Amino acid sequence: MSENQSEVLARKAWPAWAKWVRDVLFILFVFLAVDAWHTRDMLDGDSGAISELILVSLEGDVTRIGPDAERPTLLYFFAPWCSVCRLSMGNLESLNEATVRVVAIALDYANQTEVEQFLKDIDVQVPTYLGTNELKQRFAVKAYPSYYVLDEDFEIQGRTVGYSTTLGLWLRTL
């Protein structure tokens, strides 16, 4: 038997499930590589604990957001002109607020009315605050939506950018 014939037989010997596993692993690798590329400039777990955030709510109240001993905090940075934010922000409502605190922070908006109209259009009722350029720089937000998961000590446990499903958000906050 020639060398080429044995190679053909070896390839045919792979069962269908092995090819399927190979393809899934390749897709997973590509997904993880793209995610690593998108999050390369974001803060990471080595950044230490995040200090308390002082934010202004849509009602004009100044709110201090710090560590929560009972649950992790999901910071969701969005822009009202962002179409991906329009699609993904509703997924925040499905998270159980007893197990995760959700904080939505608007950035890159022209005025408060634009943010309020955005929330009204997508009919989302999550605690939303007005962010600043300083906050955007502090969290190295370069794309929308950007997510940070902070543990009970306010240390970064996870980060991502782009669309995330309800399941994806839930898994990140475990």
Z-matrix of the N, CA and C atoms (Angstrom, degrees):
N
C 1 1.452
C 2 1.533 1 107.32
N 3 1.329 2 115.74 1 134.76
C 4 1.468 3 119.46 2 -178.83
C 5 1.530 4 109.91 3 -76.89
N 6 1.310 5 114.31 4 165.98
C 7 1.474 6 120.30 5 -179.75
C 8 1.523 7 111.03 6 -63.24
N 9 1.315 8 118.79 7 -39.36
C 10 1.465 9 122.43 8 179.44
C 11 1.522 10 111.37 9 -64.63
N 12 1.343 11 117.23 10 -39.26
C 13 1.452 12 120.44 11 179.78
C 14 1.529 13 110.89 12 -65.84
N 15 1.315 14 117.40 13 -38.46
C 16 1.461 15 119.55 14 179.40
C 17 1.530 16 110.96 15 -69.02
N 18 1.338 17 117.68 16 -34.34
C 19 1.468 18 120.33 17 176.02
C 20 1.521 19 110.64 18 -64.23
N 21 1.338 20 117.40 19 -42.01
C 22 1.462 21 121.94 20 178.58
C 23 1.523 22 110.05 21 -62.74
N 24 1.308 23 117.38 22 -43.83
C 25 1.466 24 120.85 23 178.73
C 26 1.528 25 111.37 24 -64.82
N 27 1.335 26 116.68 25 -38.78
C 28 1.464 27 120.37 26 178.95
C 29 1.520 28 110.41 27 -64.10
N 30 1.338 29 117.38 28 -40.53
C 31 1.464 30 120.15 29 178.97
C 32 1.519 31 110.75 30 -66.46
N 33 1.313 32 117.76 31 -39.80
C 34 1.462 33 121.26 32 -179.72
C 35 1.520 34 111.12 33 -69.71
N 36 1.320 35 117.21 34 -22.40
C 37 1.454 36 120.99 35 -177.75
C 38 1.539 37 111.87 36 -72.70
N 39 1.321 38 117.87 37 -18.16
C 40 1.461 39 119.87 38 178.83
C 41 1.519 40 109.30 39 -67.61
N 42 1.309 41 117.47 40 124.96
C 43 1.464 42 118.70 41 177.89
C 44 1.543 43 110.66 42 -70.67
N 45 1.303 44 115.77 43 160.51
C 46 1.473 45 121.63 44 -177.57
C 47 1.521 46 111.60 45 -59.91
N 48 1.329 47 116.99 46 -37.63
C 49 1.462 48 119.16 47 -178.28
C 50 1.525 49 111.24 48 -65.44
N 51 1.316 50 118.54 49 -32.60
C 52 1.463 51 121.54 50 179.47
C 53 1.523 52 110.41 51 -67.42
N 54 1.322 53 116.70 52 -38.19
C 55 1.465 54 120.36 53 176.69
C 56 1.518 55 110.18 54 -65.66
N 57 1.318 56 115.61 55 -39.41
C 58 1.462 57 120.60 56 178.77
C 59 1.528 58 110.23 57 -64.03
N 60 1.307 59 117.68 58 -44.91
C 61 1.470 60 122.20 59 178.16
C 62 1.527 61 109.94 60 -61.58
N 63 1.332 62 116.94 61 -43.97
C 64 1.466 63 120.96 62 177.74
C 65 1.526 64 110.93 63 -57.87
N 66 1.333 65 116.64 64 -45.73
C 67 1.463 66 120.86 65 -178.98
C 68 1.524 67 111.57 66 -65.04
N 69 1.317 68 117.14 67 -41.95
C 70 1.469 69 120.91 68 178.28
C 71 1.525 70 110.34 69 -63.22
N 72 1.319 71 117.03 70 -43.95
C 73 1.470 72 120.21 71 178.46
C 74 1.523 73 111.22 72 -62.75
N 75 1.311 74 117.57 73 -38.31
C 76 1.461 75 120.43 74 177.91
C 77 1.526 76 110.99 75 -64.84
N 78 1.332 77 117.04 76 -45.10
C 79 1.470 78 120.90 77 178.97
C 80 1.523 79 109.94 78 -63.13
N 81 1.318 80 117.98 79 -41.84
C 82 1.453 81 121.98 80 177.68
C 83 1.525 82 111.06 81 -61.51
N 84 1.316 83 116.65 82 -43.02
C 85 1.457 84 121.25 83 177.25
C 86 1.537 85 111.00 84 -60.01
N 87 1.320 86 116.77 85 -46.22
C 88 1.471 87 120.84 86 179.30
C 89 1.528 88 110.25 87 -61.85
N 90 1.333 89 116.93 88 -44.49
C 91 1.465 90 121.22 89 178.89
C 92 1.529 91 110.91 90 -59.12
N 93 1.332 92 116.72 91 -47.42
C 94 1.466 93 120.87 92 -179.43
C 95 1.529 94 111.55 93 -66.08
N 96 1.306 95 117.71 94 -35.83
C 97 1.468 96 121.12 95 177.92
C 98 1.533 97 110.75 96 -66.13
N 99 1.321 98 116.84 97 -42.60
C 100 1.474 99 120.60 98 178.38
C 101 1.526 100 109.75 99 -65.08
N 102 1.333 101 117.39 100 -43.19
C 103 1.463 102 120.76 101 178.37
C 104 1.528 103 110.87 102 -62.09
N 105 1.311 104 117.78 103 -41.93
C 106 1.472 105 121.32 104 178.23
C 107 1.526 106 110.35 105 -62.49
N 108 1.319 107 116.57 106 -39.18
C 109 1.467 108 120.41 107 178.98
C 110 1.529 109 110.59 108 -65.49
N 111 1.336 110 116.60 109 -44.39
C 112 1.469 111 120.51 110 -179.13
C 113 1.523 112 112.78 111 -65.32
N 114 1.317 113 117.33 112 -34.23
C 115 1.466 114 120.75 113 -174.70
C 116 1.527 115 113.09 114 -97.62
N 117 1.318 116 117.95 115 6.29
C 118 1.472 117 121.76 116 -173.64
C 119 1.527 118 113.67 117 -58.27
N 120 1.320 119 118.86 118 -31.14
C 121 1.463 120 121.06 119 -177.75
C 122 1.528 121 113.26 120 -99.74
N 123 1.324 122 117.23 121 -0.91
C 124 1.465 123 120.16 122 -179.13
C 125 1.528 124 109.91 123 -77.91
N 126 1.327 125 115.07 124 161.98
C 127 1.461 126 119.79 125 174.97
C 128 1.520 127 108.53 126 -63.36
N 129 1.329 128 116.45 127 152.26
C 130 1.459 129 119.34 128 178.69
C 131 1.521 130 110.57 129 -127.40
N 132 1.318 131 115.47 130 -176.94
C 133 1.459 132 121.63 131 -177.44
C 134 1.517 133 114.11 132 -61.76
N 135 1.315 134 116.83 133 -21.06
C 136 1.471 135 120.51 134 178.96
C 137 1.523 136 112.21 135 -80.12
N 138 1.315 137 117.38 136 -1.69
C 139 1.464 138 121.23 137 -177.85
C 140 1.524 139 112.38 138 -74.37
N 141 1.322 140 117.46 139 -10.90
C 142 1.459 141 121.03 140 -178.56
C 143 1.514 142 110.92 141 82.00
N 144 1.310 143 115.51 142 -174.59
C 145 1.461 144 121.05 143 -178.30
C 146 1.527 145 109.84 144 -70.05
N 147 1.306 146 115.10 145 141.37
C 148 1.463 147 122.18 146 176.14
C 149 1.522 148 106.94 147 -83.81
N 150 1.319 149 116.02 148 134.83
C 151 1.462 150 118.23 149 177.43
C 152 1.530 151 109.59 150 -73.63
N 153 1.274 152 115.02 151 163.89
C 154 1.456 153 122.26 152 -179.60
C 155 1.531 154 111.09 153 -51.23
N 156 1.326 155 115.42 154 140.55
C 157 1.461 156 120.72 155 177.42
C 158 1.518 157 109.35 156 -98.27
N 159 1.309 158 116.11 157 137.73
C 160 1.462 159 121.39 158 174.89
C 161 1.516 160 106.14 159 -114.58
N 162 1.330 161 115.68 160 111.87
C 163 1.456 162 122.11 161 -174.05
C 164 1.521 163 110.87 162 -124.67
N 165 1.326 164 115.00 163 157.44
C 166 1.462 165 121.42 164 177.26
C 167 1.528 166 107.59 165 -107.34
N 168 1.331 167 115.64 166 125.84
C 169 1.464 168 120.63 167 179.78
C 170 1.530 169 109.29 168 -76.87
N 171 1.314 170 115.92 169 170.39
C 172 1.463 171 120.49 170 177.30
C 173 1.525 172 111.76 171 -66.37
N 174 1.320 173 116.36 172 -20.06
C 175 1.458 174 121.07 173 177.33
C 176 1.531 175 111.68 174 -85.27
N 177 1.322 176 117.30 175 -4.60
C 178 1.460 177 121.63 176 178.95
C 179 1.514 178 114.39 177 92.99
N 180 1.331 179 117.59 178 3.63
C 181 1.460 180 121.44 179 179.68
C 182 1.528 181 110.10 180 -80.96
N 183 1.324 182 115.94 181 136.78
C 184 1.462 183 120.87 182 174.46
C 185 1.524 184 107.03 183 -84.92
N 186 1.326 185 115.93 184 125.58
C 187 1.458 186 121.61 185 -174.61
C 188 1.520 187 110.07 186 -124.34
N 189 1.320 188 115.51 187 135.19
C 190 1.462 189 121.51 188 175.09
C 191 1.522 190 107.98 189 -98.54
N 192 1.315 191 115.22 190 126.04
C 193 1.459 192 120.39 191 179.55
C 194 1.517 193 107.51 192 -119.69
N 195 1.313 194 114.02 193 117.07
C 196 1.457 195 120.17 194 -178.63
C 197 1.512 196 110.06 195 -131.71
N 198 1.317 197 116.31 196 -167.87
C 199 1.468 198 120.56 197 -179.53
C 200 1.529 199 111.89 198 -55.91
N 201 1.303 200 115.26 199 145.82
C 202 1.455 201 122.61 200 177.08
C 203 1.526 202 106.33 201 -121.39
N 204 1.317 203 116.91 202 113.63
C 205 1.463 204 121.75 203 -175.31
C 206 1.527 205 112.60 204 -65.63
N 207 1.323 206 117.45 205 -17.07
C 208 1.463 207 121.30 206 -174.52
C 209 1.529 208 114.28 207 -95.08
N 210 1.332 209 117.59 208 -22.06
C 211 1.464 210 118.99 209 -171.91
C 212 1.524 211 111.58 210 -160.39
N 213 1.325 212 116.92 211 158.52
C 214 1.469 213 119.73 212 175.31
C 215 1.529 214 110.14 213 -74.71
N 216 1.314 215 115.77 214 165.84
C 217 1.463 216 122.23 215 179.08
C 218 1.519 217 108.78 216 -117.86
N 219 1.312 218 116.45 217 131.60
C 220 1.455 219 122.38 218 175.13
C 221 1.526 220 108.00 219 -105.13
N 222 1.327 221 116.11 220 114.10
C 223 1.462 222 121.13 221 174.65
C 224 1.519 223 107.54 222 -93.01
N 225 1.319 224 117.01 223 123.15
C 226 1.462 225 123.27 224 -178.28
C 227 1.526 226 107.66 225 -116.86
N 228 1.319 227 116.94 226 106.81
C 229 1.455 228 122.13 227 179.49
C 230 1.531 229 108.29 228 -93.59
N 231 1.339 230 116.44 229 128.11
C 232 1.457 231 120.59 230 -177.87
C 233 1.526 232 110.46 231 -140.63
N 234 1.311 233 114.88 232 166.67
C 235 1.465 234 122.23 233 173.94
C 236 1.529 235 107.30 234 -126.43
N 237 1.323 236 118.58 235 139.20
C 238 1.467 237 119.92 236 -176.19
C 239 1.532 238 114.07 237 -65.93
N 240 1.300 239 118.68 238 -18.06
C 241 1.468 240 122.04 239 178.44
C 242 1.527 241 112.26 240 -89.98
N 243 1.316 242 117.53 241 -3.30
C 244 1.474 243 122.93 242 -174.27
C 245 1.538 244 110.54 243 -81.73
N 246 1.324 245 117.00 244 118.34
C 247 1.464 246 120.64 245 -179.53
C 248 1.533 247 112.13 246 -70.84
N 249 1.330 248 117.87 247 -32.86
C 250 1.465 249 120.25 248 177.05
C 251 1.531 250 109.85 249 -67.46
N 252 1.336 251 116.38 250 -37.25
C 253 1.473 252 120.08 251 176.61
C 254 1.525 253 110.24 252 -62.59
N 255 1.311 254 116.11 253 -39.24
C 256 1.463 255 121.68 254 179.00
C 257 1.533 256 110.44 255 -59.22
N 258 1.333 257 116.25 256 -37.72
C 259 1.462 258 121.01 257 -179.47
C 260 1.529 259 112.88 258 -79.91
N 261 1.321 260 117.46 259 -34.53
C 262 1.465 261 120.23 260 -170.76
C 263 1.524 262 114.92 261 -94.69
N 264 1.311 263 117.62 262 -23.37
C 265 1.467 264 119.15 263 -171.87
C 266 1.525 265 112.77 264 -63.85
N 267 1.319 266 117.81 265 -30.44
C 268 1.458 267 120.65 266 177.85
C 269 1.519 268 112.76 267 -62.07
N 270 1.325 269 117.25 268 -25.62
C 271 1.463 270 120.85 269 179.19
C 272 1.528 271 111.75 270 -65.72
N 273 1.316 272 117.18 271 -21.81
C 274 1.469 273 120.35 272 179.29
C 275 1.527 274 111.47 273 -65.09
N 276 1.334 275 116.13 274 -33.22
C 277 1.465 276 120.14 275 -177.11
C 278 1.525 277 113.09 276 -66.31
N 279 1.315 278 116.54 277 -23.48
C 280 1.463 279 118.97 278 -177.43
C 281 1.528 280 112.91 279 -81.70
N 282 1.328 281 117.34 280 -9.17
C 283 1.463 282 119.65 281 177.16
C 284 1.526 283 109.47 282 -73.97
N 285 1.303 284 116.08 283 142.08
C 286 1.465 285 121.93 284 -179.17
C 287 1.525 286 108.74 285 -76.98
N 288 1.328 287 116.87 286 114.31
C 289 1.463 288 119.59 287 -176.65
C 290 1.532 289 113.14 288 -68.64
N 291 1.318 290 117.34 289 -11.38
C 292 1.461 291 119.90 290 174.56
C 293 1.528 292 111.05 291 -76.31
N 294 1.344 293 116.05 292 -23.76
C 295 1.459 294 119.26 293 -177.27
C 296 1.525 295 113.71 294 -109.53
N 297 1.334 296 118.16 295 -16.28
C 298 1.463 297 121.33 296 177.58
C 299 1.534 298 109.54 297 -148.79
N 300 1.308 299 116.05 298 133.72
C 301 1.467 300 121.22 299 176.15
C 302 1.522 301 107.65 300 -90.89
N 303 1.322 302 116.13 301 125.38
C 304 1.458 303 121.94 302 -179.87
C 305 1.524 304 108.84 303 -104.35
N 306 1.331 305 115.63 304 128.65
C 307 1.458 306 122.17 305 177.91
C 308 1.526 307 107.58 306 -127.80
N 309 1.337 308 116.83 307 111.15
C 310 1.465 309 121.70 308 177.44
C 311 1.526 310 107.93 309 -94.45
N 312 1.325 311 115.49 310 133.25
C 313 1.468 312 120.69 311 -177.36
C 314 1.519 313 108.88 312 -128.15
N 315 1.337 314 115.42 313 118.96
C 316 1.459 315 121.52 314 179.56
C 317 1.528 316 109.52 315 -81.54
N 318 1.325 317 115.06 316 134.75
C 319 1.462 318 122.37 317 175.29
C 320 1.527 319 108.40 318 -131.91
N 321 1.295 320 116.44 319 163.61
C 322 1.477 321 122.28 320 176.22
C 323 1.526 322 113.23 321 52.62
N 324 1.305 323 116.62 322 45.23
C 325 1.461 324 121.66 323 178.18
C 326 1.536 325 108.61 324 -109.16
N 327 1.330 326 116.12 325 153.40
C 328 1.468 327 120.59 326 179.72
C 329 1.524 328 110.71 327 -78.07
N 330 1.344 329 116.65 328 -40.97
C 331 1.460 330 121.43 329 179.31
C 332 1.525 331 109.00 330 -160.01
N 333 1.309 332 115.98 331 170.46
C 334 1.459 333 121.17 332 -176.81
C 335 1.522 334 111.38 333 -63.30
N 336 1.317 335 117.45 334 -34.63
C 337 1.456 336 121.19 335 -179.98
C 338 1.525 337 111.04 336 -60.20
N 339 1.322 338 117.10 337 -37.41
C 340 1.462 339 121.11 338 177.98
C 341 1.530 340 110.65 339 -61.88
N 342 1.315 341 117.32 340 -41.65
C 343 1.468 342 121.84 341 178.81
C 344 1.530 343 109.99 342 -66.65
N 345 1.323 344 116.63 343 -45.53
C 346 1.459 345 120.54 344 -179.92
C 347 1.530 346 111.46 345 -61.88
N 348 1.330 347 117.03 346 -40.71
C 349 1.469 348 121.04 347 179.07
C 350 1.528 349 110.77 348 -66.12
N 351 1.312 350 116.48 349 -40.58
C 352 1.468 351 121.26 350 176.73
C 353 1.522 352 110.32 351 -57.55
N 354 1.327 353 117.46 352 -49.42
C 355 1.466 354 121.45 353 -179.25
C 356 1.526 355 111.49 354 -64.82
N 357 1.326 356 116.51 355 -36.95
C 358 1.471 357 120.34 356 177.88
C 359 1.531 358 110.18 357 -66.47
N 360 1.331 359 116.82 358 -42.47
C 361 1.463 360 121.25 359 -179.04
C 362 1.527 361 112.37 360 -61.66
N 363 1.320 362 117.12 361 -39.97
C 364 1.464 363 119.89 362 -177.86
C 365 1.528 364 112.14 363 -93.58
N 366 1.339 365 116.73 364 -4.64
C 367 1.467 366 123.35 365 176.93
C 368 1.528 367 112.24 366 53.67
N 369 1.334 368 115.18 367 56.68
C 370 1.457 369 121.60 368 179.32
C 371 1.525 370 109.04 369 -114.50
N 372 1.323 371 115.55 370 134.13
C 373 1.457 372 121.82 371 -178.58
C 374 1.524 373 110.84 372 -119.20
N 375 1.308 374 117.93 373 70.89
C 376 1.460 375 121.75 374 175.31
C 377 1.524 376 107.61 375 -118.63
N 378 1.326 377 117.52 376 152.32
C 379 1.464 378 119.14 377 178.26
C 380 1.530 379 110.02 378 -56.69
N 381 1.337 380 116.30 379 119.71
C 382 1.462 381 121.68 380 -174.65
C 383 1.514 382 109.74 381 -124.63
N 384 1.318 383 114.42 382 137.95
C 385 1.460 384 121.42 383 -177.41
C 386 1.522 385 109.69 384 -129.11
N 387 1.316 386 115.17 385 159.62
C 388 1.456 387 121.80 386 177.82
C 389 1.521 388 108.90 387 -93.84
N 390 1.307 389 115.74 388 119.50
C 391 1.452 390 120.76 389 179.51
C 392 1.520 391 111.55 390 -90.65
N 393 1.314 392 115.34 391 173.46
C 394 1.454 393 122.16 392 -179.47
C 395 1.527 394 109.87 393 -125.63
N 396 1.314 395 116.09 394 168.76
C 397 1.467 396 119.78 395 175.83
C 398 1.524 397 110.94 396 -63.13
N 399 1.333 398 117.07 397 -33.70
C 400 1.466 399 120.36 398 177.47
C 401 1.530 400 110.78 399 -63.04
N 402 1.321 401 116.14 400 -41.68
C 403 1.468 402 120.44 401 178.43
C 404 1.536 403 110.19 402 -66.41
N 405 1.308 404 116.00 403 -40.21
C 406 1.471 405 120.96 404 176.87
C 407 1.528 406 110.44 405 -59.00
N 408 1.313 407 117.27 406 -44.25
C 409 1.463 408 121.30 407 178.93
C 410 1.523 409 111.09 408 -69.23
N 411 1.319 410 116.63 409 -40.80
C 412 1.469 411 121.05 410 -178.87
C 413 1.526 412 111.86 411 -58.69
N 414 1.342 413 116.22 412 -37.91
C 415 1.465 414 120.75 413 -179.41
C 416 1.532 415 112.91 414 -99.32
N 417 1.314 416 116.44 415 8.30
C 418 1.473 417 122.51 416 176.66
C 419 1.530 418 111.65 417 51.64
N 420 1.325 419 115.94 418 46.11
C 421 1.460 420 121.21 419 179.27
C 422 1.526 421 108.48 420 -80.94
N 423 1.326 422 115.61 421 117.70
C 424 1.462 423 121.16 422 -179.11
C 425 1.531 424 112.14 423 -120.86
N 426 1.325 425 116.76 424 -9.16
C 427 1.463 426 121.50 425 -179.77
C 428 1.527 427 108.35 426 -149.57
N 429 1.344 428 115.25 427 161.92
C 430 1.461 429 120.71 428 -177.75
C 431 1.515 430 110.52 429 -125.93
N 432 1.328 431 114.70 430 148.71
C 433 1.446 432 127.71 431 -15.21
C 434 1.523 433 111.19 432 -73.84
N 435 1.320 434 115.35 433 151.02
C 436 1.466 435 122.20 434 174.60
C 437 1.521 436 107.74 435 -117.13
N 438 1.320 437 115.83 436 137.92
C 439 1.464 438 122.08 437 -177.45
C 440 1.524 439 109.78 438 -121.88
N 441 1.317 440 115.06 439 140.74
C 442 1.459 441 121.32 440 168.91
C 443 1.520 442 107.36 441 -129.79
N 444 1.318 443 116.52 442 134.34
C 445 1.463 444 121.37 443 173.31
C 446 1.516 445 106.71 444 -106.53
N 447 1.331 446 115.68 445 121.09
C 448 1.457 447 121.99 446 179.14
C 449 1.518 448 108.45 447 -108.95
N 450 1.321 449 117.07 448 135.18
C 451 1.466 450 120.04 449 179.92
C 452 1.524 451 110.52 450 -77.27
N 453 1.311 452 116.11 451 -172.95
C 454 1.460 453 122.08 452 -176.58
C 455 1.534 454 112.47 453 -64.11
N 456 1.325 455 117.44 454 -18.71
C 457 1.466 456 121.68 455 177.05
C 458 1.527 457 111.70 456 -98.73
N 459 1.326 458 116.93 457 6.23
C 460 1.469 459 124.57 458 179.73
C 461 1.531 460 112.04 459 67.73
N 462 1.327 461 115.45 460 33.45
C 463 1.462 462 120.81 461 173.15
C 464 1.524 463 108.03 462 -102.15
N 465 1.311 464 116.13 463 144.52
C 466 1.460 465 121.55 464 -176.63
C 467 1.524 466 109.80 465 -69.12
N 468 1.336 467 115.13 466 122.66
C 469 1.460 468 121.74 467 178.03
C 470 1.517 469 111.77 468 -108.42
N 471 1.314 470 116.62 469 -20.35
C 472 1.454 471 120.56 470 -178.96
C 473 1.509 472 110.39 471 -162.01
N 474 1.329 473 114.60 472 159.24
C 475 1.458 474 120.44 473 178.88
C 476 1.516 475 107.70 474 -158.17
N 477 1.288 476 115.23 475 148.59
C 478 1.454 477 120.31 476 175.46
C 479 1.513 478 109.00 477 -163.33
N 480 1.305 479 114.57 478 169.79
C 481 1.461 480 121.01 479 179.72
C 482 1.523 481 107.78 480 -139.53
N 483 1.328 482 116.47 481 145.66
C 484 1.458 483 121.22 482 178.75
C 485 1.512 484 112.23 483 100.67
N 486 1.304 485 115.37 484 -172.33
C 487 1.461 486 121.70 485 -177.75
C 488 1.528 487 110.69 486 -64.23
N 489 1.318 488 115.49 487 139.29
C 490 1.457 489 120.76 488 173.53
C 491 1.523 490 108.32 489 -137.66
N 492 1.306 491 115.78 490 133.11
C 493 1.462 492 121.20 491 178.47
C 494 1.529 493 109.91 492 -73.49
N 495 1.312 494 115.10 493 170.12
C 496 1.464 495 120.14 494 175.28
C 497 1.526 496 110.12 495 -59.44
N 498 1.328 497 116.54 496 -44.41
C 499 1.461 498 120.70 497 178.71
C 500 1.530 499 110.45 498 -61.77
N 501 1.328 500 116.76 499 -43.19
C 502 1.463 501 120.68 500 178.81
C 503 1.516 502 112.19 501 -60.91
N 504 1.327 503 116.85 502 -42.56
C 505 1.466 504 120.69 503 177.89
C 506 1.521 505 110.35 504 -64.35
N 507 1.320 506 116.42 505 -44.59
C 508 1.463 507 120.67 506 -179.26
C 509 1.526 508 110.40 507 -61.48
N 510 1.321 509 117.17 508 -45.07
C 511 1.468 510 120.36 509 -179.82
C 512 1.521 511 111.61 510 -63.51
N 513 1.313 512 118.12 511 -36.96
C 514 1.465 513 121.45 512 -179.02
C 515 1.532 514 112.17 513 -68.58
N 516 1.330 515 116.07 514 -25.65
C 517 1.462 516 119.51 515 -175.77
C 518 1.525 517 113.47 516 -96.75
N 519 1.321 518 117.52 517 4.96
C 520 1.475 519 120.18 518 178.52
C 521 1.507 520 111.17 519 -67.01
